[in-house]
Amino acid sequence: MARFTHPRLDDVPLDLALHALADPNRLAIVARLAAAEGLSCSNAAPCDSPLPKSTLSNHLKTLRAAGLIETNQCGREMINALRRAEFDRRFPGLLDAVLANAA
């Protein structure tokens, strides 16, 4: 069974969160997760630029390390969900501002 590390958001510095959101592919993943309850890894990937599985895995790892997403195993799939409420408490307005200017 896969185990993922999800940091306490109190331990996540602002620069790590901004770094995670700075990449266009990671931002696209966050935008897709913001519009859905939870997505498998392949469904969370940006549609406009197909990514190799290893690259997608690295992007998801970076987002997990920054406290933006939570990944849980559901059967054989890994389901990713945005930690929106927790992230908004830690960094009020940041995610809204970034997502509003992502287009």
C-alpha positions in Angstrom: 0.0 0.0 0.0 1.4 3.4 -1.0 2.0 5.9 1.8 2.4 9.6 1.0 3.7 12.3 3.3 1.4 15.2 3.7 3.0 18.1 5.7 1.3 20.1 8.3 0.5 23.4 6.6 1.9 25.3 9.5 5.3 23.9 8.5 5.0 25.0 4.9 6.8 28.3 4.1 5.4 30.7 1.6 8.3 30.4 -0.8 7.7 26.6 -1.1 4.0 27.2 -1.8 4.8 29.9 -4.4 7.4 27.6 -6.0 4.8 24.8 -6.4 2.4 27.2 -8.0 4.9 28.8 -10.3 5.1 26.0 -12.8 2.4 26.1 -15.5 1.8 22.3 -15.4 1.5 22.3 -11.6 -0.8 25.3 -11.8 -3.0 23.5 -14.4 -3.2 20.4 -12.1 -4.3 22.6 -9.2 -6.9 24.3 -11.4 -8.3 20.9 -12.4 -8.4 19.8 -8.8 -10.1 23.0 -7.7 -12.9 22.2 -10.1 -13.3 18.6 -9.0 -13.7 16.6 -5.7 -10.8 14.3 -6.3 -9.1 13.0 -9.4 -6.9 10.1 -10.3 -3.3 11.0 -11.3 -4.0 10.6 -15.0 -7.2 12.7 -14.8 -5.4 15.5 -12.8 -2.9 15.9 -15.6 -3.2 19.0 -17.8 -5.0 18.1 -21.0 -3.2 20.5 -23.3 0.3 19.1 -22.7 0.5 15.3 -22.1 3.2 14.6 -19.6 5.3 11.5 -19.1 4.2 9.5 -16.0 7.5 10.3 -14.3 7.1 14.0 -14.8 3.5 14.0 -13.6 4.6 12.0 -10.6 7.2 14.6 -9.8 4.7 17.5 -10.2 2.3 15.8 -7.8 5.1 15.2 -5.3 6.0 18.9 -5.4 2.4 19.9 -4.8 2.1 17.4 -1.9 5.3 18.8 -0.3 3.9 22.3 -0.5 0.7 21.2 1.2 -1.5 21.9 -1.8 -2.8 18.4 -2.4 -3.5 15.2 -0.5 -3.2 11.8 -2.2 -5.0 8.7 -1.0 -5.2 5.2 -2.3 -8.6 4.0 -3.5 -8.3 0.5 -4.7 -5.6 0.5 -7.4 -5.8 4.2 -8.0 -4.3 7.2 -6.3 -6.9 9.9 -5.8 -5.6 13.5 -5.5 -7.6 16.3 -3.8 -6.9 19.9 -3.2 -6.4 20.8 0.4 -8.3 24.1 -0.3 -9.7 24.9 3.2 -6.5 24.2 5.0 -4.4 26.0 2.4 -6.7 29.0 2.5 -6.4 29.2 6.3 -2.6 29.2 6.0 -2.3 31.5 3.1 -5.6 33.5 2.8 -6.4 34.6 -0.7 -3.3 33.2 -2.3 -4.9 30.3 -4.1 -7.8 32.5 -5.3 -5.5 35.1 -6.7 -3.2 32.6 -8.4 -6.1 30.7 -10.0 -7.9 33.9 -11.1 -4.8 35.0 -13.0 -3.9 31.5 -14.4 -5.9 31.9 -17.6 
